[in-house]
Amino acid sequence: MPAPVTLPRLAWGSASAERRALLIHGLGSNGALMWRYGSALADAGWRADAVDLRGHGTAPRTLDYTLDAYAADVAAIRPDAGVWDLVIGHSLGGAASVLAAAADPSWTRRLVLIDPALSLTDHDRDIVRDSQTRSFDDPSQAAVRAEHPHWHPQDIELKALSAQQASRWAVEQTSAQNPEWDVTDAALRIAVPTHIIASDPAVYSIFRGKPAEAAVAPNPHFSVSVIADAGHSPHRDRPEATIEALFAVLV
């Protein structure tokens, strides 16, 4: 894997908590946007740490924005005990988590992937590029609110901030440097319990009903649930149902 960079973190919960979770955001976002998971886990007695991925938030900027580079960064992060009890990865964060977990089974005991970008069709790539272009062209709260009027005010604030913080070049290069975006082979090698919380394809899902879903189905460690009426960010579209789905697999 490429040389990792040190990623900045936010944390929820006590530093002495026995259970530790790592939260990894999606393309164009930042660690703070994982606050729904961090807050809910902390309330349940966990310690949750969220990172800003390279080129995002306040993380270091580099020239390498391959999926392997993103994976190297998150794989280098370990809690004091040496192994995460849980890693939650959204979209790009899901792809990076899969690569890290496949390369080192001791990195985490469990994965939860939120509408993960495991393999992108050409149509999905166009949708992602269009979404990122709109975000960078108008990184204001008003623009986010107009597109997602039902989101919590904190999600609106933080989504606007993430577009202001992220490197547009880095986000564009993430697409350009990964012409074949497909980590399904790595997903088939994962040997820890892995649950995918997918969004509703009737709204928009980057995973459900796509080739990636069928590609990873042979892995017996994988299970899938779907958040009805939620788009690609179910924790922002339907947060209560998403958190309920998360805790259903943590029992």
C-alpha positions as CSV (number, residue, x, y, z in Angstrom):
1,M,0.0,0.0,0.0
2,P,1.1,3.6,-0.4
3,A,2.7,5.5,2.5
4,P,0.0,6.7,4.8
5,V,-0.6,10.2,6.1
6,T,-1.8,11.0,9.6
7,L,-5.5,11.8,9.7
8,P,-7.0,14.3,12.1
9,R,-9.8,12.9,14.4
10,L,-12.9,13.9,16.3
11,A,-14.1,11.8,19.1
12,W,-17.4,11.0,21.0
13,G,-17.5,9.1,24.3
14,S,-15.1,8.4,27.1
15,A,-11.5,7.7,26.3
16,S,-11.7,4.8,28.8
17,A,-14.7,3.1,27.1
18,E,-14.1,-0.6,26.5
19,R,-15.6,-0.6,23.0
20,R,-14.0,1.4,20.3
21,A,-15.3,2.4,16.9
22,L,-13.7,4.1,13.9
23,L,-16.0,6.3,11.6
24,I,-14.9,6.9,8.0
25,H,-16.8,9.4,5.8
26,G,-17.6,9.5,2.1
27,L,-16.2,11.5,-0.8
28,G,-16.4,15.3,-0.4
29,S,-17.5,15.0,3.3
30,N,-15.6,15.2,6.6
31,G,-15.4,13.4,9.9
32,A,-17.8,15.7,11.6
33,L,-20.6,14.5,9.2
34,M,-20.4,11.1,11.0
35,W,-21.8,12.7,14.1
36,R,-25.0,10.7,14.1
37,Y,-23.1,7.5,14.5
38,G,-20.6,9.0,17.0
39,S,-23.3,10.5,19.2
40,A,-25.4,7.3,19.2
41,L,-22.4,5.0,20.0
42,A,-21.2,7.3,22.8
43,D,-24.7,7.3,24.4
44,A,-24.4,3.5,24.3
45,G,-21.1,3.5,26.1
46,W,-18.7,3.4,23.1
47,R,-15.8,5.6,22.2
48,A,-16.1,6.6,18.5
49,D,-13.4,8.3,16.5
50,A,-14.1,9.9,13.2
51,V,-11.3,10.9,10.7
52,D,-11.0,13.4,7.9
53,L,-9.7,11.5,4.9
54,R,-6.7,12.8,2.9
55,G,-7.7,15.8,0.9
56,H,-10.8,16.4,3.0
57,G,-11.5,18.4,6.1
58,T,-8.2,19.5,7.7
59,A,-6.4,16.3,6.6
60,P,-3.0,16.5,4.7
61,R,-3.1,17.1,1.0
62,T,-1.2,14.7,-1.2
63,L,-0.8,13.7,-4.9
64,D,-2.1,10.2,-4.5
65,Y,-5.9,9.8,-4.3
66,T,-6.1,6.1,-5.3
67,L,-8.4,3.8,-3.2
68,D,-5.2,2.1,-2.0
69,A,-4.0,5.4,-0.6
70,Y,-7.2,6.0,1.3
71,A,-7.0,2.5,2.6
72,A,-3.4,2.8,3.7
73,D,-4.4,5.9,5.8
74,V,-7.2,4.2,7.7
75,A,-5.4,0.9,8.0
76,A,-2.6,2.7,9.9
77,I,-5.1,3.9,12.6
78,R,-5.3,1.7,15.6
79,P,-6.9,2.1,19.0
80,D,-4.8,1.5,22.1
81,A,-6.0,-2.2,22.2
82,G,-4.7,-2.7,18.7
83,V,-8.0,-3.7,17.1
84,W,-11.2,-1.8,16.5
85,D,-14.4,-3.4,17.8
86,L,-16.2,-1.7,14.9
87,V,-15.4,0.3,11.8
88,I,-18.2,2.2,10.0
89,G,-17.5,3.4,6.5
90,H,-19.8,5.4,4.3
91,S,-19.5,5.4,0.5
92,L,-15.8,6.0,-0.3
93,G,-15.1,5.3,3.4
94,G,-16.7,1.9,2.8
95,A,-14.4,1.1,-0.1
96,A,-11.3,2.1,2.0
97,S,-12.6,0.0,4.9
98,V,-13.0,-3.0,2.8
99,L,-9.5,-2.8,1.4
100,A,-8.0,-2.3,4.9
101,A,-10.0,-5.2,6.4
102,A,-9.1,-7.5,3.6
103,A,-5.4,-6.7,3.9
104,D,-5.3,-7.2,7.7
105,P,-8.0,-9.3,9.4
106,S,-6.8,-8.0,12.8
107,W,-7.6,-4.4,12.0
108,T,-11.3,-4.7,13.1
109,R,-13.7,-7.2,14.6
110,R,-16.7,-5.9,12.6
111,L,-17.5,-3.8,9.6
112,V,-20.7,-1.8,9.0
113,L,-20.7,-0.3,5.5
114,I,-23.2,2.5,4.7
115,D,-24.3,2.4,1.0
116,P,-20.7,1.6,0.2
117,A,-19.0,2.5,-3.1
118,L,-17.6,-1.1,-3.7
119,S,-18.0,-0.9,-7.5
120,L,-19.2,2.0,-9.5
121,T,-21.1,1.8,-12.8
122,D,-20.5,4.6,-15.4
123,H,-23.9,6.0,-14.5
124,D,-23.0,6.1,-10.8
125,R,-19.7,7.9,-11.6
126,D,-21.6,10.5,-13.6
127,I,-24.0,11.0,-10.7
128,V,-21.2,11.3,-8.2
129,R,-19.3,13.8,-10.4
130,D,-22.4,15.9,-10.9
131,S,-23.1,16.0,-7.2
132,Q,-19.6,17.0,-6.3
133,T,-19.6,19.7,-8.9
134,R,-22.8,21.2,-7.5
135,S,-21.3,21.1,-4.0
136,F,-18.1,22.9,-5.0
137,D,-19.9,25.5,-7.3
138,D,-22.1,26.6,-4.4
139,P,-20.7,25.4,-1.0
140,S,-23.3,27.4,1.0
141,Q,-25.8,26.3,3.6
142,A,-28.6,27.7,1.4
143,A,-27.6,25.4,-1.4
144,V,-27.5,22.3,0.8
145,R,-30.8,23.3,2.4
146,A,-32.5,23.8,-1.0
147,E,-31.4,20.3,-2.1
148,H,-32.1,18.6,1.3
149,P,-34.7,20.6,3.2
150,H,-35.5,17.7,5.5
151,W,-31.9,17.3,6.8
152,H,-31.0,18.2,10.4
153,P,-29.6,21.8,10.7
154,Q,-26.3,20.3,11.8
155,D,-26.0,18.2,8.7
156,I,-26.8,21.2,6.5
157,E,-24.1,23.2,8.3
158,L,-21.5,20.5,8.2
159,K,-22.2,19.5,4.6
160,A,-21.6,23.1,3.5
161,L,-18.5,23.2,5.6
162,S,-17.1,20.0,4.2
163,A,-17.4,21.4,0.6
164,Q,-15.5,24.5,1.8
165,Q,-12.8,22.5,3.5
166,A,-12.2,19.7,0.9
167,S,-9.8,20.1,-1.9
168,R,-11.7,20.2,-5.2
169,W,-8.7,18.9,-7.0
170,A,-8.4,16.0,-4.5
171,V,-12.1,15.0,-5.0
172,E,-11.7,15.3,-8.8
173,Q,-8.5,13.2,-8.7
174,T,-10.3,10.5,-6.6
175,S,-12.4,9.9,-9.7
176,A,-9.6,10.4,-12.2
177,Q,-7.0,8.2,-10.4
178,N,-9.5,5.3,-10.0
179,P,-10.6,4.6,-13.6
180,E,-11.6,1.0,-12.5
181,W,-13.4,1.6,-9.2
182,D,-14.0,-2.0,-7.9
183,V,-13.0,-3.5,-4.5
184,T,-15.4,-6.5,-4.7
185,D,-12.5,-8.9,-4.9
186,A,-11.2,-7.6,-1.6
187,A,-14.8,-7.8,-0.2
188,L,-14.8,-11.5,-0.9
189,R,-11.7,-11.9,1.2
190,I,-13.1,-10.3,4.3
191,A,-13.4,-12.7,7.2
192,V,-15.1,-10.6,9.9
193,P,-18.9,-10.0,10.3
194,T,-19.8,-7.3,7.8
195,H,-23.2,-5.6,7.5
196,I,-24.2,-3.3,4.7
197,I,-26.8,-0.6,5.5
198,A,-27.9,0.2,2.0
199,S,-30.1,3.1,0.8
200,D,-33.3,2.7,-1.1
201,P,-32.8,2.2,-4.9
202,A,-36.2,3.9,-5.4
203,V,-34.5,7.1,-4.1
204,Y,-30.9,6.4,-5.0
205,S,-28.4,3.7,-3.9
206,I,-24.8,3.2,-5.0
207,F,-25.0,-0.4,-3.8
208,R,-28.5,-1.9,-3.7
209,G,-29.5,-3.4,-7.0
210,K,-26.1,-2.8,-8.6
211,P,-23.5,-5.3,-9.8
212,A,-21.6,-4.8,-6.5
213,E,-24.4,-6.3,-4.5
214,A,-24.4,-9.6,-6.5
215,A,-20.6,-9.6,-6.5
216,V,-20.2,-9.7,-2.7
217,A,-23.2,-12.0,-2.1
218,P,-21.0,-15.2,-2.0
219,N,-19.2,-14.0,1.1
220,P,-21.0,-15.6,4.0
221,H,-19.8,-12.9,6.4
222,F,-21.9,-10.3,4.6
223,S,-25.5,-9.3,5.4
224,V,-27.6,-6.4,4.0
225,S,-30.4,-4.2,5.2
226,V,-32.1,-1.4,3.4
227,I,-33.3,2.0,4.7
228,A,-36.6,2.7,3.0
229,D,-37.1,6.2,1.5
230,A,-33.4,7.1,2.1
231,G,-30.9,8.2,-0.5
232,H,-27.1,7.6,-0.5
233,S,-26.6,9.2,2.9
234,P,-29.3,7.3,5.0
235,H,-27.9,8.7,8.3
236,R,-28.9,12.2,7.0
237,D,-32.1,11.2,5.2
238,R,-33.5,8.8,7.8
239,P,-31.3,9.0,10.8
240,E,-33.5,7.2,13.3
241,A,-34.0,4.2,11.1
242,T,-30.3,4.1,10.2
243,I,-29.2,4.1,13.8
244,E,-31.8,1.4,14.6
245,A,-30.4,-0.7,11.8
246,L,-26.9,-0.2,13.2
247,F,-27.7,-1.3,16.7
248,A,-29.7,-4.3,15.4
249,V,-26.4,-5.8,14.2
250,L,-24.4,-4.9,17.3
251,V,-26.4,-6.9,19.7
